[in-house]
């Protein structure tokens, strides 16, 4: 056998009584198996999540899918083939608008936040220059349409109705000479056509470079290279990198990766600030009392990790410069941490553990924005390690409306709870619409890693590394055969030989 350092070490807890479900609020419907991981190699954990396991700090758990109230299906997405939808693009554009121009979503440039909140919101932002939006009787803005109702308009008294009618008849000839403005006539042909802000910025940059003496042909080639050379479709990276390619942005966003286990100096230096953001997030978003999200709880939940550090020079897992293991990704706006993505970098994926952000910046839709950044990060790591090409978002819970958003990242796959094979989510949805728990794989497919022989289950006993068959010979009175059998079936053939199951006797 290899040295102990190349193995993970776990203590099996099994399953206890059901506990409260955070999704359907059942008092005891959430049922799972668990084990305490003292240490795991990154390959151990990769193989575990590919059998439906997840970690919370150093505790690893696997829902009992056919018993738990809200079945948790592991979901992964092919980052290299990711296709954005309109919602993703809209969110990135909103963040970019804030970073470049300082304009919050729904805010009009030149207004402060309170003014923008009170402004009419139907089509006020589309009113052509020089025209004033008017308000109809419902208070809705109708651009370009003259409205006779004002805030001082009152219903005429009975005795004045006749006089009002006569006034209208007398003025009819005068109004006929005026051009009637109607809805739907299109843009004013006498005014220059509207242009995208991006096109205006590019034109200004070109003029600036030409004024500096740059060769016109070189300037054109420079901007052609920035666009997609194949089909003209902007990539995820094109959208995300727009602020970094723009001069004089209103805000600066920096994304910094810091190793959390073992703790790097950058992690230690930013610990207090990161915890402060977490404390605000838990209280505001999840309604925790001030005492609950303490530094100790934060450390256990999001800082402690069983994953062993693996250097980037390890040829077994490619050459990812920062190495593999557990990290915190800081989103730093103008020098202040506003969000933290907790991630595990594994041999085949980036696994998202948790995301928290400062509630003051919830207007930026940071949940979706940071997920898109993590997808882009996965794609960038693939250039260093071609085996690393998936983005894992944890569990997909079809029965919980708040969790189905994870299936909107295309192409996504769900892990079948019986065969541990990956199935396209589009084929899974009809089955999950009918039943909360369902086998997702086609008939005829079976779990190839289910039955593990005793001599392939590695245990740690009396500080000695051995297989379970030898252990039972040394301890003929041991009564843990049933528990060890269940453990080996749940972790599978790949993990059982390479992870030490602690036995006390």
N, C-alpha and C positions, 0 to 999 in steps of 0.2 A: 504493500500500500504506500501511497504518497505521504508526505509529511502532513501534520495536522493543519499547517498554515494554508493548505490548498483546499480545505474543507470548510463548509459552514457548520455552525453548532446551534441546535435548536432543542427546546423542551416542549414536548407535546402536551397540550391542555385538553384537547378534544372539545366536545360541545357540552355546555351546561344548559340551564333553563333559558327560555327565550327572554329577550329584553326589549325595551321600548324601541319602536321603529321611528326614525326621524322623517320618514316619507309619508306613510299612511297614518302615523300617530298611534298605531296599535301598541298596547301596553306591554305585550310579551310575544309579539309575532316575529320579531327579528331573531333568527336562529342561525348560528354559524359555528364552524370548527375553528380552532385557533391554536397557535403555538408561539412561544417567545423565542425570537431569533437573537441569540447572543452575537452571532456573526454570520454573514452570508457573502459568498463571492457574487460578483455581478452576474455571472452565468447561472448560479443557483437561483437568483431572483428572477432573471429572465425566464428560466424554465418554469418557475412557480407561477408567475403571472400568466403564462401561456396555459396554465391549468386552472385559472380562475382565482388565484390568490391575490391579495393586496396587503399592503402594510400601512400601519398607523404608528409612527415612531418605530419601535422595535417589535411591536406586536403584529403578527401576520394572521390573517383570517380569511376564511373561505365560506361564503354563505351556503347553507344547505338548500339548494335551489328548489327541490321539490317539497320543502317544508316551510321555508321562510315566507312571510307575508308578501314581500315585494322582491321577486327574484332579481338578482344583480347579474347582468350579462357583461362580461369583459368586452370592451370595444376597442378596436384599433383602426387607424386610418393610414392609407398609403400616402405618405407625405409627398413623394415624387410626382404622383399623379393627381394631387389635390386640385380641385376646381372651385374657385370662389363663386358664391352666389351674390345676388344684388345686395342682400343685407350685409354681407361681409365687406363688400366694396364701400357701401354707404358709411359703415362704422369707421373704416380706415380714413375715408375722406373727411369725416367729421373731426377725427383726431388730428389729421394733417392740417386742417383749417385752423384748429386751435393752436397747434404748434407754430405754424407759419405766420398766421395773421392775428392770433390771440382772440379769435372769435369762437365763443362756445356754441354748441348746437342750439339752434333756434334764436340765436342772438344776431342782431343786425349791427354791422360795423359802425362805430361811432356812438353806440348806445351803451350804457352800463347795464348790468344784469337786471336790475329792477325795471328799467325802461323796456328792455326787450321782453321781459315776462309779461308786461302790461300791453304790449303792442298787439294789434289785430294779427292773427296768425293764419288766416286762410290763404290769401294770395298777396299779402302786402309786399312781400319780397320780390314780386314779379311786376310791380307797377312800373311802366316806362318812365324814364326820366322826364320831368316837366309836368307830369300829370299827378293829381292828388287822389288817393283812394277815398272813396265815399263809403258811407255806411248805410245799409238798408235797414228796414224796420226790425230785423232780427239781430242787428248788430254785426252782421257778417260783411266782410270787405268785398266789394265788387270793383275791380280796377277798370278804369276807362269808361265807366257808366255814370252819367250825371244822375244824382239822386236828389229829389226835392225834399226829402225828409231830413230834418236837422234835429239836434237835441232840444230845440225850442218849439218844434212843431206840435200843435195841439189840434184836437178834433174840433171843427167849427161848431159854434152854437147854432141852433135851428134858425134863428133870425138872421144869421149872416150867410147861410148857405146860398140864397138867391143872389146876393151881391157877389159872392165868390164866383159863382157860375158865370155871371155877366162879365167879370174881369177876365175870365179865361177866354170867352168868346172874343172880346176886344183885342186880346193879345195874340190871337191865333195867326193873323196875317204876319205879325212881326216874327213869330217863331218859325214860320215856313221858310223865311229867308236864311235862317241859320242852318248850317250843316248838322244833320243828326248823327250822333256818334252811337254806333251799335256794338254789341258784343260779337266777337267771332270774326271780325274783319281782318284779323291777322296783324302783323307788325306794321308800324308806320313806315311806308316806303321813303319818306323824306328824312328818316334818321338812319345812321349807320347800323349795320347788323350787329347783334350781340356776339361777343366772342368769349371763349373760355379763358378763365384767369391763367391757366397754364400756358396757353398760346401767347398771351400777352407777356408773361414772364420770359418765355423763350425768345420772343422778339426783342425784348429789352436787353437780354443777355447777349444776343447776337450783335446788337448795335454797340454795346459796351466793348465787346471784343474787337469789332471792326474799328471803333474809334481808337483803340489801343494799338492799332497797326497790324492786327492779325490778318493772315491771308484769307480771303473770302471762301475759297474752296476748303481750307482746313476747318474753318468755322462750321460750314455745312456738314462736313464729314463727322465733326465732333458731336453734333446733335443727332445725326443719323445713328451713331453707335449707341446712343442712350436709349433709343427706341428698340423694340423687338425686331431683330434682323430677319425673322422668318415670316411671321404672319401679322405683325403689327398689334397683336393682343398683348396688353400689359400683364406682366406676371405679378404674383404676390409680392415679390421683392421690389418690383418697380413701384408699386403702391406704397409699401412700407418705407422705402428709401427716399421718397420725395422730399421730406423735410431736410434730410442730410445733403441733398443736392440743391438746396435753395439757400441763397445768401440772406443774411439779416432776418432770421426767424424771430418771432416774438418770444418763443420759449424753446428751451433746449432739453430734449429727452435723451438720456443715456441709459443703455441697458448693460449692466455689469453682472457677470457670473462669478459667484464666490463659492468656494467649497465649504460645505457645512460639516462634513465628516471625513477625515478628522478636520477640526475647525482651522480654517486659515486665519491669518492675521486680519485680513479684510473683513472676515465674518465677525471676528471678535470686536473689531472697531465699530462695526455698524449694528451690533446686537441690540443695544438699547433703543436705537431709532427704529429698527425693524419690529421689535416687540411693541413699541408704541403704536405703530400702524396696525398691527394685529389686534391690539387691545381695543382700539377705536372701531375696527371692522367688526369684531365679535359682538361688541356692545350695540352698535348701531344697526348692523345688518341682521344679526342672529338673536339680538335681544338678551345677550348674556349679562348677568350682574357683574359689577366692576371687579369683584373678587375672583371670578372664575377664570378669565384669561390671564392668569398670573405668569410670571417669567418661568416658574417651574412647570406649569401646564404647557406653556408654549414650547419649552425645551423638549419635554417628553413627546409632544405631538408632532412637532415640525423640525426640530433640530437633531434629536437623537436618531440614528440610523444604524441598522446592522450591516450595511453594505461596506465591504472592504474597499479601500482606495486601490485603484488599478491605474498605474501610470500609462500615459499615452504611448510610451515607447514599447509597451508590451505587444509583440507582434501577433499574439494569439487573438487580440481584438482590434487589429488595425493600428492606426497612428493618430488617434484623436488627441489634439495637442493638450487639452485640459485634463485628459484622462477620463476614467469612468468612475461612477459612484454617485453620491448625493450632493446636490448643489442648491443654492438659493440664487434666483435671478432677480436682481434689483432693478426696478424701473425708477430712475432718478430724474425728476423734473426740476430744472433750475437749481440743482444741488440738493434737492430734498427727495427722500425715498417716498414714493406715493403708492407703490405696489410691489409685491414680492411673489414670484412664482417658485414654488418648491418642486424641484424636478429630480428624477434619477436618470442618469445617462447609462444605458445598458448596451450590451453587444449588438442588439438589433433594433433598438428603439430609444426614444425619449419618453419616459413615463411621467405624466403629470400627477403630482401628489396632492397639491393644494394651491389655491391662489387667494390672496387677501390683498385688500387695497384700502386706502384712506377714503372714508365716506365722502369727504369734500370733493372727490374727483369721480364720483359715480356717474356724472354726466358724460364721461368719456367712454362708457360701456367697456370698462377695462376687462371684464370677464372674457368677452369675445376678442377684444383687441390683443390681449396677452396670449390667448390660444393661437391666434394667427401668427404672432411673433414666434411662438414655440414651434409651430409648423415650419416656419422659415428657418428657424435654428436647426431643426432636424434635417432639413434639406442641405444646409450648409455643412453639417457634420458628415453627411453622406459623401461629400467630396473628399473627405479624409478617410472614411471607412465605408465602403460600398455596401457592407452588410447592415449598416444602421440606416434604415429607411422607413420606419414606422413611427407613428405618434399615438401613444396610448393615453386615453382620457379617463381611465378608471372604469367605472361601471355605468352601463346603460340600463335604465329602469323604465321599461315601456309603460308600466302601469302608473308612473308618476309624471304628470305633465311638465313639472319643472326640470326633469332630467332628459326628456326626449330631444332636447336641442342638440345633444351630442351626435345624434344621427344625421344632422344637417351638414356635416363635413364629409364631402364626397371625395373618393370612395371609401366607405367604412364597412367593417366586418364585425360580426358578433361571434363569440366563442360558444360552440355547442356544449351544453353542460353534461352531455353523456359521452360524446366522442372526442371532445377537446380538439375539434377541427373548426376552421374559420369559414363562416358563411356570409355572403353578401347581405347587408342589412335589408335590401329591398325584398329579398326572398323570405326574410324572417318576419317582417311586419305582419303579413296576413296571419301567420300562425300565432303571433303574440296578441293580435287583436281578438282572437278566439279564446286563448288561454294565457294566463300570466306566466305559467311554467310550460315550456314546450321543448321537446327535442328539436334542434334546428337542422341537424345534418340529415341527408337523405337516408332512406332505409338501406341496410346492407353495410353501412360504415360503422366500425366499432372502434373502441379505445384500444390502441395497440400497446399502451403503457400501463395498463391496469394492474396486471398480476406481476408482482415482484417477488422472486425467490428469496428465502431467508438469507442466503449467502450473498445477496446483492443489496441488503439493507445494512448500512454502516451505522454503528453505534459507538458511543464513547462511554466506557465503563472502567471505573477505577483508574482514570486518566490514561487508559489504554484504548487505542483504536482497533476495532475488530468488527466482524460482521455479526449479524443477529444469530446465525446458526451456532457460532462459537459461544456467543453470550448465553444461549439457552443451555449449552452443555455445562458451562460454568455455574449456571443458576437453574438447576432442574426444577426448583420450586417456584420459579418466576410465574406470575399470573398476569402478564401483560401482553400475551400473544394476540388477543383480540384488538387491543388498542394499537399495537404495532402494525397489525395487518391493515387496519383502517388508515393509519398514517401513511403507509407505503402506497396504498391505492390512491390516496388524495394527492400525494406529491409526485407519484409516477416513477417510472423506470429510470428516467434521466437524472432525477434529483436524488432518489433514495441512496444510490451508491456514493454520491459526492457530497452528502450532507450528514454530519454526525448527529444522531439522535441520542441525547443525554439519557443514560440509565443510572439510577442510584442503587440498584440491587433488587 
